[in-house]
Amino acid sequence: MSNVEKISVALPSEMVVTLRAAVESGEYSSASEVIREALRGWKLRRKVEEMEVEELRRLWNEGIESGPSITADTVFARLKGKYAAMQKQDDA
């Protein structure tokens, strides 16, 4: 790593135990490596959340632009009528 800066971080004891266990088991070569991977995961989660929010905004706008809204009561009334008509056809 070409540009490394040392910082001090305070962690709860259970996180320290987990971090040290990961290093002692050989899964990671150092505590710094554990923290770097954790930060990469954090950055990725933030990016995914950002993308999800953008997708929700896009879908919201798509819905708004699709025309006037109708109430749930209207939708259910239409569906009940549709399925009642289908049932009458099957009964005939």
C-alpha positions as CSV (number, residue, x, y, z in Angstrom):
1,M,0.0,0.0,0.0
2,S,1.6,3.2,-1.2
3,N,-0.4,5.8,0.8
4,V,-1.1,4.4,4.3
5,E,-2.2,6.5,7.3
6,K,-2.4,5.0,10.7
7,I,-5.4,5.9,12.8
8,S,-6.6,4.7,16.2
9,V,-10.1,3.2,16.5
10,A,-12.0,2.3,19.6
11,L,-14.1,-0.9,19.4
12,P,-16.3,-2.7,21.8
13,S,-14.6,-5.7,23.4
14,E,-16.8,-8.3,21.6
15,M,-15.6,-6.8,18.2
16,V,-12.0,-6.9,19.4
17,V,-12.4,-10.6,20.3
18,T,-13.9,-11.3,16.9
19,L,-11.2,-9.3,15.1
20,R,-8.4,-11.0,17.0
21,A,-9.9,-14.5,16.4
22,A,-10.0,-13.8,12.7
23,V,-6.3,-13.0,12.7
24,E,-5.3,-15.8,15.1
25,S,-7.2,-18.4,12.9
26,G,-5.1,-17.3,9.9
27,E,-8.2,-16.0,8.1
28,Y,-6.5,-12.6,8.0
29,S,-2.9,-11.6,8.3
30,S,-3.5,-8.6,10.5
31,A,-6.1,-6.5,12.3
32,S,-5.6,-3.9,9.6
33,E,-6.6,-6.4,6.9
34,V,-9.8,-7.2,8.8
35,I,-10.7,-3.5,9.1
36,R,-9.9,-2.8,5.4
37,E,-12.2,-5.7,4.3
38,A,-14.9,-4.5,6.7
39,L,-14.7,-1.0,5.2
40,R,-14.8,-2.3,1.6
41,G,-18.0,-4.2,2.6
42,W,-19.4,-1.1,4.2
43,K,-18.7,1.0,1.0
44,L,-20.3,-1.7,-1.1
45,R,-23.4,-1.8,1.0
46,R,-23.7,2.0,0.8
47,K,-23.4,1.9,-2.9
48,V,-26.1,-0.8,-3.2
49,E,-28.4,1.2,-0.9
50,E,-27.8,4.3,-3.0
51,M,-28.7,2.3,-6.2
52,E,-31.8,0.9,-4.5
53,V,-33.0,4.4,-3.5
54,E,-32.4,5.6,-7.1
55,E,-34.4,2.7,-8.4
56,L,-37.3,3.5,-6.0
57,R,-37.2,7.1,-7.2
58,R,-37.3,6.0,-10.8
59,L,-40.2,3.7,-10.1
60,W,-42.0,6.4,-8.1
61,N,-41.6,8.9,-11.0
62,E,-42.7,6.2,-13.5
63,G,-45.9,5.7,-11.5
64,I,-46.6,9.4,-11.2
65,E,-46.1,9.9,-14.9
66,S,-48.3,6.9,-15.8
67,G,-51.4,8.9,-15.2
68,P,-54.0,9.7,-12.6
69,S,-54.3,7.3,-9.6
70,I,-57.4,5.3,-8.7
71,T,-58.4,4.2,-5.3
72,A,-58.0,0.7,-4.0
73,D,-61.8,0.4,-3.6
74,T,-62.1,1.1,-7.4
75,V,-59.5,-1.5,-8.2
76,F,-61.1,-4.2,-6.0
77,A,-64.6,-3.4,-7.3
78,R,-63.3,-3.9,-10.9
79,L,-61.6,-7.2,-9.9
80,K,-64.7,-8.5,-8.1
81,G,-66.8,-7.7,-11.2
82,K,-64.3,-9.3,-13.5
83,Y,-64.1,-12.5,-11.5
84,A,-67.8,-12.6,-10.9
85,A,-68.3,-12.4,-14.7
86,M,-65.7,-15.2,-15.2
87,Q,-67.5,-17.4,-12.7
88,K,-70.9,-16.8,-14.5
89,Q,-69.3,-17.9,-17.7
90,D,-67.8,-21.1,-16.1
91,D,-71.2,-21.9,-14.5
92,A,-73.0,-21.5,-17.8
